[in-house]
Amino acid sequence: MRPVRIAPSDTVVRHGPDGSIYMESPFPLGPYASKLTERLELWAAESPDRTFLAERDAAGGWRRVSYREALAIVRSLAQAMLSRGLSAARPLLILSGNGIDHALLALGAMYAGVPYAPIAPAYSLQAREFTTLQQIFERMQPGLVFAAEGAAYERALAATLPPGVELVVSSSAPPSIPATTFVELVATPATAAVDEAHARVDGDTVAKILFTSGSTGRPKGVINTQRMLCSNQEMLRSVFLFLQDAPPVLCDWLPWNHTAGGNHNFGIVLYNGGTLYIDEGKPTAAHFGATVRNLREVPCTAHFTVPRFYEMLMPHLRSDRVLRDTFFKDLKLIFYAAAGLGQRFWDELRDVSIEACGEELLIMTGLGATETAPFAICTGLDGASAGMIGLPCPGMALKLTPVGGKLEGRVRGPNITPGYYKDEALTANSIRDGWLHTGDLGYLSDGELFVCGRVKDVIIVNGRKHHAQDLEWSLDDLAGIRRGRVVAFGTAERGRPERAVIVVEPSGTVPADVLTDAIRRRIVDLCGLLIHDVVLVRRGMVARTTSGKLRRAATKQRYEQGDLEVAGGQTGLHA
């Protein structure tokens, strides 16, 4: 095993009279900064010339910003926002994806105590209509909007930008909408007002609003405070001790409108004085080439990402010696989250590290949420296996409450959101008696916690509860199915009981009728459930988020509306 400093994993367990199990780390959480921008000031003083952020420029080289340069720009941007009257009531809205200008604007807003909201670019660039984006604008009431490539966002801005709200662009201003350039904001001289505003920022100050899709399709705005962000980074340092030994180097694609990319990974770099290479690629067929190119150049110290990234990287690691040598050169840890990693692929990922560098690399996983900033539960030095999520990290308390034969997770700690932006009803329903109800279901085995689905994904057939993830995992190694492309859900017509449906993207290696029969037999044998409908669909029909999570509700909606495109002319076969 390649040496890596990871804290020992342990927990204190007690049992409540209602059958609830309480779990808490015996190790205390250390002190943490009161605001994330304190760490920017720290590294600008201690390591001013170290590269903080890097991204590809038009010529294919790396545009770099040091900690000293970043702090100076952040202070100027903070002044520009204060001069425009931005505040908690008039926040910053960022429509474009990851980039240096995006990062500096976000930090400028934090420095001035102005909340900001990074929005998924798909809401602007891929939507036919802009209903969701309009809802976000109405909820946020922004005082300033940023879109790096302004012209690309023109149609969305024309439909949603309120009159009188200033638009800022890095390049290509939309012809029909007046815009200020990012360079103009940076030219604003910082005054004493910036220091005064920064001094007022404390743990309760709202740093950002992260919008998640939610089960209803109406975006939920999760409030992220400075206390959440800073305590969560200290939680990470308390588990991943190697972060304290040397500045981390990450090359990461995860979008900053998600907590994994914008809080976890960006925060790891900033909090520990590291370097972040902004990967313009992503784990899709069209864009993964850029990721491979970047990883051939950048030896990272750790990877914190989703299973899809490792799945797509595997054939390149096997065939590209330069990539393989660079990838494993300084790597200390492989971490995956946001979606399950099947045991078969988990073993393959472990084996290739041994083949490549003669050492096994520690593979870890965990569980978190946007509402937990996101780090909460993590495996330890013993590594991970399929479904395992580990134990609460220092500072976290976990309550497991019996629900239908499984345990529902509820968490408490300094990294828990105070609620949802301008949504008191959702806040009251999700946070009760100081505990955040996560909706995640799990079970304990040999003192380790395993996740097996969510409360809302339970399927009830003939009075018996079945968990969607159990059904999906039972098919993980079945020949003829694309890995990670299985969705299980329940559906019911008016006046009729719920029925179980399996939607699968086939690999094409097994005849459709043979695969359908095999799926039915496997579910009966392992789960004791007769499947009402098995639908084999074309590639791309099983909806997933950018972080790799299955979008069961979206696939279910397509099924019920008859919008699923079946594979090879096949239709669903009914029991």
C-alpha positions in Angstrom: 0.0 0.0 0.0 1.4 3.4 -0.9 1.9 5.4 2.4 -0.7 8.1 3.0 -1.6 9.8 6.2 -5.3 9.1 7.0 -6.7 9.5 10.5 -8.0 6.4 12.3 -11.7 5.7 11.9 -13.8 5.1 15.0 -17.2 5.9 16.4 -19.0 6.1 19.7 -22.4 4.4 19.5 -25.4 4.7 21.7 -29.0 3.4 21.3 -32.1 5.5 21.9 -35.4 4.1 23.4 -37.1 4.4 20.0 -34.6 2.1 18.3 -32.6 5.0 16.9 -28.8 4.5 16.8 -26.6 7.5 17.5 -23.0 7.6 16.1 -20.4 10.2 16.7 -16.6 10.4 16.2 -14.6 10.2 19.4 -12.1 12.7 17.9 -12.8 16.4 18.4 -13.0 18.8 15.5 -10.1 21.3 15.6 -10.4 25.0 15.3 -11.3 26.5 11.9 -11.3 29.9 10.2 -14.3 32.2 10.7 -14.4 32.9 6.9 -12.9 31.2 3.9 -11.2 34.3 2.6 -9.0 34.3 5.7 -7.2 31.4 4.0 -6.7 33.5 0.8 -5.1 36.2 2.9 -2.9 33.6 4.8 -1.5 32.0 1.6 -1.1 35.4 -0.1 1.2 36.3 2.8 3.0 32.9 3.3 3.2 31.7 -0.3 2.5 34.7 -2.5 3.9 33.4 -5.7 2.5 29.9 -5.6 0.0 29.2 -8.4 -3.5 29.2 -6.9 -5.6 28.8 -10.1 -4.7 27.7 -13.6 -6.8 27.2 -16.7 -6.2 26.7 -20.4 -5.8 29.9 -22.5 -6.6 30.3 -26.2 -3.2 29.2 -27.2 -3.4 25.9 -25.3 -1.1 27.0 -22.5 -1.9 27.6 -18.9 -3.1 30.9 -17.6 -2.0 31.1 -14.0 -3.0 33.3 -11.0 -0.9 33.3 -7.9 -2.2 33.8 -4.4 -0.8 37.3 -4.2 -2.5 38.2 -7.6 -5.7 36.6 -6.6 -6.0 38.5 -3.3 -5.4 41.9 -5.0 -8.0 41.1 -7.7 -10.5 39.8 -5.1 -10.2 43.1 -3.1 -10.8 45.2 -6.2 -13.9 43.0 -7.1 -15.2 43.4 -3.6 -14.9 47.1 -3.9 -16.7 47.1 -7.3 -19.6 45.2 -5.7 -19.8 47.4 -2.7 -19.8 50.5 -4.9 -22.8 49.0 -6.8 -24.7 48.5 -3.6 -24.6 44.7 -3.7 -25.7 43.1 -0.4 -27.6 40.2 1.1 -30.7 41.7 -0.6 -29.0 42.3 -3.9 -26.7 39.2 -4.4 -24.4 38.1 -7.3 -25.7 35.6 -9.8 -23.1 33.6 -11.9 -24.5 31.9 -14.9 -21.3 30.5 -16.5 -19.2 27.5 -15.6 -15.9 27.0 -14.0 -13.1 29.5 -14.7 -10.6 31.8 -13.1 -12.9 34.9 -13.5 -15.8 32.9 -12.0 -13.6 32.0 -9.0 -12.3 35.5 -8.4 -15.8 37.0 -8.6 -17.1 34.4 -6.1 -14.2 35.2 -3.7 -14.8 38.9 -4.2 -18.4 38.5 -3.2 -17.4 36.5 -0.1 -14.8 39.1 0.8 -17.4 41.8 0.7 -20.1 39.7 2.5 -22.3 39.5 -0.5 -24.0 36.2 -1.2 -23.7 34.7 -4.6 -25.3 31.8 -6.5 -23.5 29.8 -9.2 -26.1 28.4 -11.6 -25.8 25.4 -13.8 -24.9 26.6 -17.3 -27.4 24.1 -18.8 -30.3 26.2 -17.5 -29.1 28.9 -19.9 -27.5 27.1 -22.7 -29.6 23.9 -23.2 -33.1 24.9 -22.1 -35.7 25.5 -24.8 -37.6 27.7 -22.4 -36.1 29.3 -19.3 -38.7 28.5 -16.7 -36.2 27.2 -14.1 -33.8 30.1 -14.7 -36.6 32.6 -14.4 -37.6 31.0 -11.0 -34.1 31.4 -9.8 -33.9 35.1 -10.9 -37.2 35.8 -9.2 -36.0 34.1 -6.0 -32.6 35.7 -5.9 -33.4 39.2 -7.1 -29.7 39.7 -8.1 -28.0 43.1 -8.2 -25.3 41.8 -10.6 -25.1 39.0 -13.1 -22.0 37.4 -14.6 -21.7 35.3 -17.8 -18.1 34.8 -18.9 -18.9 34.2 -22.6 -21.7 36.8 -22.8 -22.8 36.2 -26.4 -23.5 32.5 -25.7 -26.0 33.5 -23.0 -27.8 36.2 -25.0 -31.0 34.2 -25.5 -31.3 33.2 -21.8 -30.4 36.7 -20.7 -33.0 38.3 -23.0 -35.7 36.2 -21.4 -34.6 36.5 -17.7 -32.4 39.5 -17.0 -34.5 42.1 -15.1 -34.4 45.7 -16.4 -31.6 47.7 -14.7 -29.6 44.7 -13.5 -25.9 45.0 -14.6 -24.4 42.3 -16.7 -20.7 41.5 -16.5 -18.8 39.4 -19.1 -15.3 38.3 -19.6 -15.6 38.3 -23.4 -18.0 38.5 -26.3 -20.7 40.8 -24.9 -24.2 40.0 -26.2 -25.0 42.4 -29.0 -28.5 43.2 -27.7 -27.6 43.7 -24.0 -25.3 46.3 -22.5 -22.5 44.8 -20.5 -19.5 45.7 -18.3 -16.3 43.8 -18.8 -14.6 41.8 -16.1 -11.5 43.9 -16.6 -13.4 47.1 -15.8 -14.4 45.6 -12.4 -10.8 44.5 -11.7 -9.7 48.1 -12.3 -11.7 49.4 -9.3 -9.3 50.6 -6.6 -10.0 49.0 -3.2 -10.7 51.4 -0.3 -11.1 51.1 3.4 -14.7 50.1 2.8 -13.5 46.7 1.7 -11.6 46.1 4.9 -14.7 47.2 6.9 -17.0 44.9 5.0 -14.6 42.0 5.3 -14.3 42.5 9.1 -18.1 42.2 9.3 -18.1 38.7 7.7 -18.4 35.9 10.3 -19.5 32.3 10.5 -23.2 33.2 10.1 -22.7 35.2 6.9 -24.3 33.6 3.9 -21.4 32.8 1.5 -23.5 31.2 -1.4 -26.7 29.7 -2.4 -26.5 26.4 -4.2 -29.5 25.3 -6.2 -30.4 21.7 -6.5 -33.1 20.3 -8.7 -35.2 18.7 -6.0 -37.8 15.9 -6.6 -40.4 18.3 -7.8 -38.3 20.0 -10.5 -38.6 23.3 -8.6 -35.0 24.4 -7.7 -34.2 24.4 -4.0 -31.7 27.1 -2.8 -29.5 25.6 -0.1 -28.0 28.3 2.1 -24.2 27.9 2.6 -22.7 29.9 5.4 -19.1 30.7 6.1 -19.2 28.4 9.2 -20.4 25.5 7.0 -17.6 26.0 4.5 -14.8 26.4 7.0 -15.9 23.7 9.5 -16.2 21.3 6.6 -12.7 22.0 5.4 -11.4 21.3 8.9 -13.4 18.1 8.9 -11.6 17.1 5.7 -8.2 18.0 7.2 -9.0 15.9 10.3 -9.5 12.8 8.1 -7.1 13.4 5.2 -4.1 14.3 7.3 -1.9 14.4 4.2 -3.5 17.7 3.3 -1.6 19.2 6.2 1.8 17.9 4.9 2.1 19.6 1.5 -0.1 21.8 -0.7 -2.5 19.7 -2.6 -2.6 19.7 -6.4 -5.9 19.0 -8.1 -7.0 18.9 -11.7 -10.8 18.9 -11.5 -13.8 19.2 -13.7 -16.6 19.0 -11.2 -19.0 22.0 -11.7 -18.9 24.7 -9.1 -22.7 25.0 -9.1 -22.5 21.6 -7.3 -21.2 21.3 -3.7 -18.6 18.6 -4.6 -16.8 20.9 -7.1 -17.5 24.3 -5.6 -17.2 23.5 -1.9 -15.3 20.3 -1.4 -12.6 20.4 -4.1 -12.2 24.2 -4.6 -12.2 24.5 -0.8 -9.5 21.8 -0.3 -7.2 23.7 -2.6 -7.8 27.2 -1.1 -7.9 26.1 2.6 -4.6 24.2 2.3 -2.7 26.6 0.0 -2.8 24.3 -3.0 -3.1 24.6 -6.8 -6.2 23.9 -8.8 -5.9 23.2 -12.5 -9.4 23.9 -13.9 -10.2 21.0 -16.2 -12.4 22.2 -19.1 -13.2 18.6 -19.9 -15.8 16.3 -18.4 -16.6 12.6 -18.4 -18.6 12.5 -21.6 -17.6 11.1 -25.0 -17.3 14.5 -26.5 -15.3 16.2 -23.8 -13.2 13.6 -22.1 -10.3 14.1 -24.5 -9.5 17.4 -22.8 -9.4 15.8 -19.4 -7.0 13.1 -20.6 -4.8 15.8 -22.1 -4.7 17.7 -18.8 -4.0 14.7 -16.7 -1.0 13.8 -19.0 0.5 17.1 -17.8 -0.6 17.5 -14.2 0.5 15.1 -11.5 -2.3 15.4 -8.9 -1.9 14.5 -5.3 -5.5 13.2 -5.0 -8.6 12.7 -7.0 -12.0 13.4 -5.5 -14.6 12.7 -8.1 -17.5 10.6 -9.4 -17.3 6.9 -10.5 -18.0 7.9 -14.2 -14.7 9.7 -14.3 -12.8 6.6 -13.3 -14.8 4.4 -15.6 -13.9 6.6 -18.6 -10.3 7.0 -17.5 -9.6 3.2 -17.1 -9.0 2.3 -20.8 -6.7 5.4 -21.2 -4.7 4.4 -18.1 -4.2 1.0 -19.6 -3.1 2.2 -23.1 -1.3 5.5 -22.5 2.0 5.1 -20.6 2.6 8.9 -20.3 -0.8 9.4 -18.8 -0.4 6.4 -16.5 3.0 7.6 -15.2 1.8 11.1 -14.6 -1.4 10.0 -13.0 0.2 7.8 -10.4 3.4 9.9 -9.9 2.3 11.9 -6.8 -1.1 10.4 -6.2 -1.9 9.6 -2.6 -5.6 8.9 -2.7 -8.5 7.9 -5.0 -11.8 9.0 -3.6 -15.2 8.5 -5.2 -18.7 9.7 -4.1 -22.1 11.0 -5.4 -22.9 7.7 -7.0 -22.2 4.0 -6.2 -19.2 2.2 -7.6 -19.9 -1.5 -8.4 -17.7 -4.0 -6.7 -16.5 -5.3 -10.1 -15.2 -2.0 -11.2 -13.9 -1.1 -7.7 -11.7 -4.2 -7.9 -10.5 -3.2 -11.4 -9.6 0.3 -10.3 -7.6 -1.1 -7.4 -5.8 -3.6 -9.7 -4.7 -1.0 -12.3 -3.0 1.0 -9.6 -1.0 -2.0 -8.6 -0.1 -2.8 -12.2 0.9 0.9 -12.9 3.0 1.7 -9.9 3.6 -1.5 -8.0 1.6 -0.2 -5.1 -2.0 -0.3 -4.1 -3.5 3.1 -3.7 -6.0 3.7 -0.9 -9.5 4.0 -2.3 -12.0 5.7 -0.1 -15.6 6.9 -0.4 -18.2 8.7 1.8 -21.6 10.3 1.9 -22.5 14.0 2.0 -25.0 16.4 0.6 -25.4 20.0 -0.5 -26.9 20.6 2.9 -23.7 19.3 4.7 -21.2 21.4 2.6 -20.8 18.4 1.7 -18.3 16.2 3.7 -20.1 14.2 6.5 -19.4 10.5 6.5 -16.3 8.7 5.2 -14.5 5.4 5.1 -11.0 5.0 6.6 -7.7 3.3 6.1 -9.4 0.0 5.5 -10.6 1.4 2.2 -14.1 0.8 0.8 -16.3 -1.7 -1.0 -19.5 -1.4 -2.9 -22.2 0.4 -1.0 -20.0 1.2 2.1 -19.9 4.8 3.2 -18.0 4.6 6.5 -18.4 6.5 9.7 -19.2 10.1 10.8 -16.1 12.4 10.6 -15.0 14.5 13.5 -17.6 17.2 14.3 -20.5 15.2 12.9 -23.3 13.4 14.7 -25.4 10.8 12.9 -28.8 9.5 14.0 -30.1 6.4 12.3 -33.9 6.0 12.7 -35.8 2.8 11.8 -37.9 3.3 8.7 -39.4 0.2 7.0 -36.7 -2.3 8.0 -33.9 0.2 7.0 -32.3 3.1 8.8 -32.9 6.7 7.7 -29.9 9.0 8.3 -30.2 12.3 10.1 -27.1 14.5 10.8 -26.1 17.4 13.0 -22.9 19.5 13.1 -21.5 23.0 12.3 -21.5 22.2 8.6 -25.3 21.8 8.4 -27.3 24.4 6.4 -29.5 26.7 8.4 -32.2 26.1 5.7 -33.4 26.8 2.2 -33.3 30.3 0.7 -36.7 32.0 1.1 -38.5 28.6 1.7 -39.5 28.4 5.4 -41.8 25.4 4.8 -39.1 23.2 3.2 -36.7 24.3 5.9 -39.1 23.3 8.7 -39.8 19.9 7.0 -36.1 19.1 6.5 -34.5 20.3 9.7 -36.3 19.2 12.9 -35.0 19.4 16.4 -31.6 20.4 15.1 -31.3 17.3 12.9 -31.1 17.5 9.1 -33.3 14.7 7.6 -31.2 13.5 4.7 -33.7 11.0 3.2 -30.8 8.5 2.8 -31.5 4.9 3.8 -28.8 2.5 5.0 -27.9 -0.4 7.3 -25.0 -1.4 9.6 -22.7 -4.3 9.0 -19.7 -5.1 11.2 -19.8 -1.6 12.5 -19.7 0.0 9.0 -22.5 2.0 7.5 -23.8 1.1 4.0 -26.2 3.1 2.0 -29.0 1.4 0.1 -31.3 4.1 -1.3 -33.5 7.0 -0.4 -36.9 7.2 1.4 -38.6 8.7 -1.7 -37.3 5.8 -3.9 -39.0 3.0 -1.9 -41.2 0.7 -4.1 -44.1 -0.9 -2.3 -45.5 -4.0 -4.1 -48.2 -6.2 -2.4 -47.5 -4.5 0.9 -43.7 -5.2 0.8 -41.1 -2.5 0.6 -38.3 -2.8 -1.9 -35.5 -0.3 -2.2 -34.7 0.9 -5.7 -30.9 0.8 -5.2 -31.1 -2.8 -4.0 -32.8 -3.8 -7.3 -30.3 -1.8 -9.3 -27.3 -3.3 -7.5 -28.6 -6.8 -8.0 -28.1 -6.3 -11.7 -24.7 -4.7 -11.5 -22.7 -7.6 -12.9 -25.3 -9.0 -15.2 -23.9 -9.5 -18.8 -25.5 -7.3 -21.4 -26.1 -4.2 -19.3 -24.1 -1.0 -19.6 -22.5 -0.4 -16.2 -24.4 2.1 -14.0 -27.3 2.3 -16.5 -30.1 0.6 -14.6 -33.0 2.4 -13.0 -35.7 0.9 -10.8 -38.9 2.7 -9.7 -42.5 2.1 -8.9 -45.4 3.4 -10.9 -49.2 3.1 -10.4 -52.2 4.0 -12.5 -55.1 5.6 -10.8 -57.0 3.1 -8.7 -54.4 0.4 -9.2 -51.5 -0.8 -6.9 -47.9 0.2 -7.4 -45.9 -1.9 -9.8 -42.1 -2.3 -10.2 -40.4 -1.2 -13.4 -36.7 -1.7 -14.5 -35.3 0.5 -17.3 -31.9 -0.6 -18.7 -29.5 0.6 -21.3 -28.2 -2.7 -22.9 -24.7 -3.1 -24.1 -25.8 -4.9 -27.2 -23.8 -8.1 -26.4 -26.9 -10.1 -25.4 -30.1 -10.6 -27.4 -32.9 -8.5 -26.0 -35.3 -11.3 -25.1 -32.5 -13.2 -23.4 -31.4 -10.1 -21.4 -35.0 -9.3 -20.4 -35.5 -12.9 -19.1 -32.2 -12.7 -17.2 -33.2 -9.5 -15.6 -36.5 -10.9 -14.4 -34.9 -14.1 -13.0 -32.1 -12.2 -11.2 -34.6 -9.8 -9.5 -36.7 -12.8 -8.4 -33.8 -14.8 -7.2 -32.1 -12.0 -5.2 -35.0 -9.7 -4.2 -38.1 -11.9 -4.4 -39.9 -9.5 -6.6 -41.8 -10.0 -9.9 -41.0 -7.1 -12.2 -44.0 -5.6 -14.0 -42.1 -4.1 -16.9 -38.5 -4.3 -18.2 -37.7 -1.7 -20.8 -34.5 -1.7 -22.8 -33.7 1.8 -24.0 -31.2 3.4 -26.3 -28.1 5.0 -24.9 -28.7 8.2 -23.0 -32.2 7.4 -21.9 -31.2 6.6 -18.4 -30.9 10.1 -17.0 -28.0 11.0 -14.8 -26.8 14.2 -13.2 -23.4 15.7 -14.1 -22.0 14.1 -10.9 -23.2 10.7 -12.0 -26.2 10.2 -9.9 -29.2 8.4 -11.4 -32.2 10.7 -12.0 -34.8 8.2 -11.2 -37.6 10.7 -11.1 -36.8 12.0 -14.6 -36.6 8.5 -16.0 -39.9 7.6 -14.3 -41.5 10.6 -15.8 -40.3 9.7 -19.3 -41.7 6.2 -18.8 -45.1 7.4 -17.6 -45.3 9.9 -20.5 -44.3 7.3 -23.1 -41.2 9.3 -24.0 -38.5 6.6 -23.5 -36.8 5.7 -26.8 -36.5 1.9 -26.8 -33.4 0.1 -28.1 -33.6 -1.9 -31.3 -37.3 -1.4 -31.7 -38.0 -3.4 -28.5 -40.9 -2.4 -26.2 -41.5 -3.1 -22.5 -42.5 -6.7 -21.8 -45.3 -6.9 -19.2 -45.5 -9.7 -16.6 
